Amino acid sequence: MTGQLTLEDYLRRYSETAPDALAVAAAVDAIATGAIEIADLTGGGHLPDALGLTTGRNSDGDLQRDLDLQADAILRRCLAMRPVAAIASEEMREAEIGDRGARICVAMDPLDGSSNIDINMTVGTIFSILPAPDDLSIAFHQRGTAQLAAGFVTYGPQTSLVLTLGDGVDIFTLDRGSGHFRLMRRRVQISEACEEFAINASNRRHWDTPVRAFVDECLAGTEGPANHNFNMRWIGSLVAEAYRILTRGGVFLYPSDARPGYGDGRLRLVYEAHPMAFIMEQAGGAASTGRERILDLAARSLHQRVPLIMGSSNEVRRVEELNCDPLLVASVSAPLFARRGFFRL
Ligand code: AFP
């Protein structure tokens, strides 16, 4: 991999392009530096005795694992040396004010998918970089369209950094020999149509009718309105699902459902859905609540959840059609159609 452009050189070129670019480049470089340390941690380089054990619950009631907190501490330490006005994290109840004169803010999920750690599945870091408003108390209540950059790191067979600076999506892979991220895929594009959907099917009885109708269309394949067959995946790790979609297309659904606490789904707007939506749209895909564009939303509260449908634009739009047209849902949920569904309606 010696020939590929390093992330450092890539960011150096970018940092000369716009007023906030230098600060954005410094923050991305800091996150990438922290990610290499996290990769070593999750990869067993310095396997902690408490790998994957839980230590408590975060402000939103999620199980908090030792590695969640270690990843948060690593990224904060790396960012502390850069000009960042405020940091928000899934692992901390409130945002933390830093350098008040800095031009950017960072929101992050330090270790997403951590419930997969003890089964040795891909986990990741998700981040969003926003302009710093004069009033930092509203820093993380901006619309998703305000983002200057977004990305995620996958800690899997490869340690890869997916990055958008607002002009396409590029993917870097960690060259473990040199310790540098190297550019491996430039201006990634997601196919408009797809043959793979991802949803936690065990929740079917809790979904609303439009989501059931969409999934039944996928399951009906060539025998239904979709008129082509689908494969299904569910990894339980948002970064792994997103990376697969960037690689071969697909649609991911974490909708709202009837379970207590899931009225707005499971994923967080500020440091999961916003960055993923920015990446998906920059790669020619789409990201929606099923009714609204994710990037048009502004968070009312820091850890606010939001339904997330993202990936190939044809399928995201189909979910929106079904959500907005009850007659369409009725037509595709007809008894004949139900008989062929994988599940009984
Ligand atoms: P954890 O970080 O608690 O493992 O949650 C991961 C996640 O937020 C996201 O990465 C997955 O897509 C989703 O949860 C899986 O949720 P289910 O366990 O409900 O399928």
Residues whose N, C-alpha, C, O or C-beta is under 5 A from the ligand:
A	BS01	AFP	L111 D112 G113 S114 S115 N116 N200 G236 S237 L238
